[in-house]
Amino acid sequence: MSAIHGSEGQPSPSTTPAPRTYTSLRAAWIPLTALCLAFFVEMVDNTLLSIALPTIGRDLGSSTTSLQWVTGAYALTFGGLMLTAGSLADRFGRRRVLLIGLTAFGTISLAAWFVESTAELIALRAALGLCAAAMAPITNSLVFRLFDDDQLVRKAFPVMMIVGMSGFILGPLIGGTALTHVRWEWLLVVNAPIALIAWIGVRVGVAKDHPDDLTGDALDLPGAIWSMTAIGLGCYGLTSGVEHGWLSATTLACFLAASAAAILFVRRERSAVFPMLDLRVFQNGTVRGAVIAQVGTAIAMAAVMFALILHCQYAYGWSPMKAGLANLPMIVAMLLLSPVSEAMVKRYGHRIACLIGAGLMAVSIGWMAFAVEHGYLAIAIGIVGMTAGLRTVFMTCAVALIGGMPANRTSLGAALNDTAQEVGTSIGTALVGTLIAALVTTVLPIGAWSPELVASFFHGERVTFAILAVVVGLVVAYGSLQLTDSHETDEHAAEQTDEAAGAH
């Protein structure tokens, strides 16, 4: 990982709080735990309040539309600001920006205790999403700062990714369990002590930013504004399409405005002296392919999770807590199958391993089209198979993407990875919501379902999973084909090797 760290002399103990790199995961337990906590709390907040919306609505007198914004405001600022936050971190210091983000995240979470209206809660959630955007890409890129050994990065990065994804998946379960004992405000207030512990761990265990690791380019403010506008309105347009219809004035206006902002962003980045995102990085097949494949993995995970929650709560009549437990095979499979994924990458390289992962995802999601009428066990088999493929593609592409970026743009690389995931999540949720609405009903009735409605829902799920299998398989496979045959994380070296081979 020397290409990422840059060249520098050995700092003295008096000027740094920790060694530049660690020689084992055990030695790095303080910073690694801190980064995992930071990533977990920002990811769990994506889904934590979804289970508490009825309670919040009763307490604050909220309308259905305003309740949607309680969760939507967080996702909107979180997804829209990650590229900008990554760009800031690469200029002003990753450790510094993460410490600021953790401080703001914890402080703002405490304000939940004083919320008296839905508007105040929406504003608070939007502010938390902004702070999370400043944390997510940096927690990922800092893992590369902890170790010089590629093998240690391979071990540490999946640990943090699994912790973060676990937070996203377990959000409804944690929220539902907590609500049986405490008020909903505590779901946000508890962020403060977690953020404090993470802050201390980062402050003590992560070395200070070194100028060699950063870029001195001026901040591209117009590029930041256009990127936030394009991503934010694009993600909201997908949500609006499900809620208000794809031909509604709101949805069309969002997509038109997002497209205009995207065009202006591209024009700005091509002409700027110091662009926020140098579009030439996409000439690197590793970067381009990893981003595309990550969109596909996020589509798969979000769509299957959303469909499974609907399936368990409505078709089976399970409680929200029990429906949350239905996602546990995803986490268990990630943990147990990690050695298999690592061995596959080591033996076959990035491209082939991810193509195998794409095939596993497509086949497993296709299996779910059959499994919906054959009980939860059949569905769980599909979840495990999909997770095996998803785990291989997700981890390999995340490491390859960050490693394939220039040495002083690792935070921006992590931000690209997270933005691709956020866009994919929005697409996956919109895909399932639209297909269920079109094939079953626009309003899913609460309470016991008639056999006819259950049969109609199963039919809608079969079609949805069949379409999803094709979409995910094609997107992930196309992205995987752009990768190199590297067996390591140093994509710079891999690209040079490929170019040299081509020259001969």
Sequence and secondary structure as in RCSB ss.txt:
>XXXX:A:sequence
MSAIHGSEGQPSPSTTPAPRTYTSLRAAWIPLTALCLAFFVEMVDNTLLSIALPTIGRDLGSSTTSLQWVTGAYA
LTFGGLMLTAGSLADRFGRRRVLLIGLTAFGTISLAAWFVESTAELIALRAALGLCAAAMAPITNSLVFRLFDDD
QLVRKAFPVMMIVGMSGFILGPLIGGTALTHVRWEWLLVVNAPIALIAWIGVRVGVAKDHPDDLTGDALDLPGAI
WSMTAIGLGCYGLTSGVEHGWLSATTLACFLAASAAAILFVRRERSAVFPMLDLRVFQNGTVRGAVIAQVGTAIA
MAAVMFALILHCQYAYGWSPMKAGLANLPMIVAMLLLSPVSEAMVKRYGHRIACLIGAGLMAVSIGWMAFAVEHG
YLAIAIGIVGMTAGLRTVFMTCAVALIGGMPANRTSLGAALNDTAQEVGTSIGTALVGTLIAALVTTVLPIGAWS
PELVASFFHGERVTFAILAVVVGLVVAYGSLQLTDSHETDEHAAEQTDEAAGAH
>XXXX:A:secstr
 HHHH       TTT SS SS SSTTTTHHHHHHHHHHHHHHHHHHHGGGGGHHHHHHHHT  HHHHHHHHHHHH
HHHHHHHHHHHHHHHHH HHHHHHHHHHHHHHHHHGGGG  SHHHHHHHHHHHHHHHHHHHHHHHHHHHHH S H
HHHHHHHHHHHHHHHHHHHHHHHHHHHHHTTS TTHHHHTHHHHHHHHHHHHHHHS    GGGS      HHHHH
HHHHHHHHHHHHHHHHHHH TTSHHHHHHHHHHHHHHHHHHHHHHH SS SS GGGGGSHHHHHHHHHHHHHHHH
HHHHHHHHHHIIIIIS   HHHHHHTTHHHHHHHHHHHHHHHHHHHHHHHHHHHHHHHHHHHHHHHHHHHHTTSH
HHHHHHHHHHHHHHHHHHHHHHHHHHHHHS GGGHHHHHHHHHHHHHHHHHHHHHHHHHHHHHHT SS   S   
HHHHHHHHHHHHHHHHHHHHHHHHHHHHHHHTS   SSS HHHHHHHHHHHHH 
